[in-house]
Amino acid sequence: MAIEFLGIENSDCLLYFLRITGLLLPVTNRGWIVSPSHQVRSRNLRHAASNATITQHVEIFRVRLRRSRESFRVFHLYTPLQVYEDSSASSHAKIPHRDHCVTMKKMQIVKVQTPSAQYQIFAGTGLIDTLEARMTRILAALGRKLPKRLFILTSPEIWDLWSKRILSSFTNTPTILLLPAGERHKNLRSVEKLLREMAKAGGDRSSILIAFGGGIVGDVGGFVASSFMRGIDFFQVPSTFLSQVDSSVGGKVGVNLPEGKNLVGAFHHPLAVFADMELLNTLPDRELRAGLFESVKAGMIRDRALLRFMEENSARILGRDTASLEKVIAASIRMKADVVSKDERENGLRMILNLGHTLGHAIESVTGYRKLLHGEAVGWGIIAALHLGRKRRTISEAQFDRLMGLVYLYGPLPALKLNPQRLVDASAKDKKHRGDVRRFILPVGIGDATVVEDVTTDELLEAARYMLALAKALPEQVEVKVLAAHG
Ligand SMILES: NC(=O)c1ccc[n+]([C@@H]2O[C@H](COP(=O)([O-])OP(=O)(O)OC[C@H]3O[C@@H](n4cnc5c(N)ncnc54)[C@H](O)[C@@H]3O)[C@@H](O)[C@H]2O)c1
């Protein structure tokens, strides 16, 4: 758990905090300097930013102060001071006058630790205003500096909405690369175009790419980063719900082929993920709902508490209540980070993250990636998996009803008219399959899942038929109890 002071509007509070933590001593009225004999004294501090990092912040602060009052205000408002405290959440309550610290914010920090990478995912607000300082700090911990050439990959509509806020955090404007929105642009042609733009702009091996957008920008950006000059570092700044809870975590990056989804790619982890919930303010409701199906999945496969929370708080979550969304985002990220940390390369456990994806990907491919959003296709895929789970008795009828109820709470899913056989044929290209072995993820009870390798074509066809029978009707008109009768 971390406490973060962002947007501090009360300088007394900042001063007080600096004094009790012993981090910085204010010595002149022009800025802060680091005490040369600085020692971290507070017992609450398990890990404090290194002196080098603090000095950098101080330097940025002083330079901006000298340049203009305007920049002074910006810096003053977004001083990215961060201290990590021990697990006793009460220690921040010991800071007196905390009520005067108008914008003291909690930040969720989740670690991913795999054999090939170790990084943090930050989830909270105010992150996009402090990107440069945050990246500088992360690089400093690796003994590196922010490179001369920074690239931001984003989509035009996201950039229109957020460029001012993002750019305000940078001393030098990064090179902006644009990828049009839509799954049909997640392909090798886009990758080549972006790689060439980077080469023309003078990118080299020290360049860093920031993938700022939804899952498509993250997947394409990560793949571009994995291949430019045989691999450069990148940061993820996910801007959709789905990308914050799922796609930005775990290092899977790549693009689609006409033959199937995500068939080309790499494992390439970011140096950090900054999931700023404020970005969701401009996200259309349909995108939010679609993304929530990845959290529904997270609850079903591994987190009963999340599942229950999503059952009991759907109105708040769909109404974008900040605290409720934060809870869902943090729990989903934690679940995925935990699974990825245990099985980075999807040799076993990580496969359970694909609940609903076998038929979900098939729906996307058969409909040319145009009709449904990814999360919606996964929603329908989950319904097929629940049906198969009930048939194979990995879940009881009562559990089936409960889990279907949860899916419908986050609907409506768009209606769909497809040929079941076409779906089953399309699912044969699933990346989880090995030779003739077809792998399928089944729910097990509430909050667990398993990978099975003996699902027959007939079983899959029946699950697809069941799902499509529901998908023909407008789902919001279908009662959950009626659904159970279909089995
Ligand atoms: N790598 C992984 O582990 C992983 C996991 C799950 C999904 N994915 C991939 O993620 C992709 C889907 O991602 P997605 O659902 O984020 O879709 P997306 O990237 O297509 O974004 C959805 C839409 O929202 C717009 N948008 C993004 N942020 C916005 C904002 N803050 N305000 C307003 N509009 C905004 C985008 O421009 C786009 O039009 C799929 O390609 C899927 O395969 C990858």
The ligand as a MOL file (V3000), in Angstrom:
LIG
                    3D

  0  0  0     0  0            999 V3000
M  V30 BEGIN CTAB
M  V30 COUNTS 44 48 0 0 0
M  V30 BEGIN ATOM
M  V30 1 N -2.4630 -8.7070 -24.4210 0
M  V30 2 C -3.3890 -9.2370 -23.6790 0
M  V30 3 O -3.1150 -9.9480 -22.7150 0
M  V30 4 C -4.8310 -8.9580 -24.0090 0
M  V30 5 C -5.8440 -9.3100 -23.1060 0
M  V30 6 C -7.1500 -8.9690 -23.4070 0
M  V30 7 C -7.4430 -8.3050 -24.5940 0
M  V30 8 N -6.4380 -7.9920 -25.4480 0 CHG=1
M  V30 9 C -6.7170 -7.2750 -26.7030 0
M  V30 10 O -7.2220 -5.9910 -26.3780 0
M  V30 11 C -7.9770 -5.5210 -27.4940 0
M  V30 12 C -9.2440 -4.8600 -27.0010 0
M  V30 13 O -8.8910 -3.7780 -26.2070 0
M  V30 14 P -9.9590 -2.6240 -25.8210 0
M  V30 15 O -11.2170 -3.2550 -25.3880 0
M  V30 16 O -9.2480 -1.7050 -24.9200 0 CHG=-1
M  V30 17 O -10.3160 -1.9630 -27.2290 0
M  V30 18 P -9.6480 -0.8140 -28.1140 0
M  V30 19 O -8.2010 -0.7450 -27.9140 0
M  V30 20 O -10.1720 -1.0260 -29.4870 0
M  V30 21 O -10.3080 0.5170 -27.5440 0
M  V30 22 C -11.6950 0.6690 -27.6480 0
M  V30 23 C -12.1130 2.0220 -28.2460 0
M  V30 24 O -12.0900 3.0010 -27.2360 0
M  V30 25 C -11.3500 4.1430 -27.6790 0
M  V30 26 N -10.7320 4.6880 -26.4540 0
M  V30 27 C -9.6730 4.2090 -25.7920 0
M  V30 28 N -9.4890 4.8930 -24.6610 0
M  V30 29 C -10.4390 5.8370 -24.6080 0
M  V30 30 C -10.7730 6.8480 -23.6780 0
M  V30 31 N -10.1030 7.0050 -22.5350 0
M  V30 32 N -11.8220 7.6470 -23.9490 0
M  V30 33 C -12.5560 7.4680 -25.0850 0
M  V30 34 N -12.2950 6.5250 -25.9980 0
M  V30 35 C -11.2490 5.7100 -25.7600 0
M  V30 36 C -10.3780 3.5830 -28.6850 0
M  V30 37 O -9.9340 4.5580 -29.5790 0
M  V30 38 C -11.2490 2.5330 -29.3660 0
M  V30 39 O -12.0690 3.1420 -30.3420 0
M  V30 40 C -8.2270 -6.7200 -28.3770 0
M  V30 41 O -7.4380 -6.6190 -29.5300 0
M  V30 42 C -7.7870 -7.9000 -27.5390 0
M  V30 43 O -7.2790 -8.9520 -28.3070 0
M  V30 44 C -5.1490 -8.2980 -25.1860 0
M  V30 END ATOM
M  V30 BEGIN BOND
M  V30 1 1 1 2
M  V30 2 2 2 3
M  V30 3 1 2 4
M  V30 4 1 4 5
M  V30 5 2 4 44
M  V30 6 2 5 6
M  V30 7 1 6 7
M  V30 8 2 7 8
M  V30 9 1 8 9
M  V30 10 1 8 44
M  V30 11 1 9 10
M  V30 12 1 9 42
M  V30 13 1 10 11
M  V30 14 1 11 12
M  V30 15 1 11 40
M  V30 16 1 12 13
M  V30 17 1 13 14
M  V30 18 2 14 15
M  V30 19 1 14 16
M  V30 20 1 14 17
M  V30 21 1 17 18
M  V30 22 2 18 19
M  V30 23 1 18 20
M  V30 24 1 18 21
M  V30 25 1 21 22
M  V30 26 1 22 23
M  V30 27 1 23 24
M  V30 28 1 23 38
M  V30 29 1 24 25
M  V30 30 1 25 26
M  V30 31 1 25 36
M  V30 32 1 26 27
M  V30 33 1 26 35
M  V30 34 2 27 28
M  V30 35 1 28 29
M  V30 36 1 29 30
M  V30 37 2 29 35
M  V30 38 1 30 31
M  V30 39 2 30 32
M  V30 40 1 32 33
M  V30 41 2 33 34
M  V30 42 1 34 35
M  V30 43 1 36 37
M  V30 44 1 36 38
M  V30 45 1 38 39
M  V30 46 1 40 41
M  V30 47 1 40 42
M  V30 48 1 42 43
M  V30 END BOND
M  V30 END CTAB
M  END
